[in-house]
Amino acid sequence: MSDFSNWLVDLVKSIFSAVWDFIIDIVVSLVESVLHAILSLISAIPVPAFARDGLSSAFSAIPPEVWFFAGHFRLGECFAILGSAVTFRLARKAVTLFQW
């Protein structure tokens, strides 16, 4: 009798596990289809004109006074330092498995 009850409990556990795996697969499939739909919507957005022309046209529209003050205040070096600080912080979080 004990063998039969153990077999029955194992059967119920395996059925529950199979149903749970099936539900997880359905959820993954639904999330995948939603993400594909979002991707197709994003890819349908047309590229703006300033992005088609490239960054050179955007930078050529900046007046010389702005370039002077950007050079005077060394904004290039400032952005490089800020970018390296953000990169260091994200790397530190990734190495510590987001515990900070």
N, C-alpha and C positions, 0 to 999 in steps of 0.2 A: 504494500500500500504506500509505503514511503517513496519508493521509486516512481510510482505513478504520480504522486503529488509533486515530486521534484520535477518530473517531466512536464507536468501541467504548468507549473510556475515558470519554468524555462520557456515553454511555448508562449505563455502570456507576455513574458518579458521580450521575447523576440518579435512578437506581433506588435507590441507597443513601440519597440525600437524601429521596426520597419515603417510603421505609420508616422513616427516622428521624423525619420529621414525623408519620407515622402513629402511631408509638410515643409520641411526645410528646403527641399528641392523646388517646390512650388514657389516659395517665397523668393528664392534666388532667381528663378526664372522670371517672376514678375518684376523684380528689381532690375534685372538685366534688360527686359523689354522697355521699362520706363527710362532707363539710362540711354538706350538706343534711340528712343523717341526724342529725348532732350538733345542728344547729339545731332540728330537730323534737323531739329529746329534751329540749333546753333549754326549748323553748316549752311542753312538756307538764308542766313542773314547776309546781305550784300556787304562787300568790303567798301569802307568809305573812301572818298576820293583822295584825301590826304595820305591815307595808308598805301594807296596804289602808286602814288608818285614817289614814295620813299621818304626817308627822314631828311634828305638833303633839301627838299623843297620846304619842309617845315622849319629847318634851321636857317634857311636863307631868308625867311620872313621875319626873323628876329632882328630888331633894330640894333645898330652898332653900340648904342648907349648901354643896352642890356648886356652885350658881350663885354663891354669895358668893366662894368660893375661885377659881372660874374668872374672875370679874371682878377679884378682887384680884391675881391673877397675870397678868392680861391675856392669857388664852389665845387670845382671838379674834385679837389682833394677832400673837401668836406663830405661829398657824397660817397667817395671811396672809403673814407673812415666809417661813415654810418653803415654802408653796405657790408663792410667787414665785421662790424659789431653785430649786425643782425645775423650774418652768417655764422659767427661764433656762437651766438645765443641759440640759434636753431640746431647747430651741431651738438652743442652741449646738452640740449634737451633730448636729442635723438640718441646720444651715447648713453645717457642715464635712463633711457626708456620712458621719457616724459614724466619723471618723478619730481622734477622741480617745479 
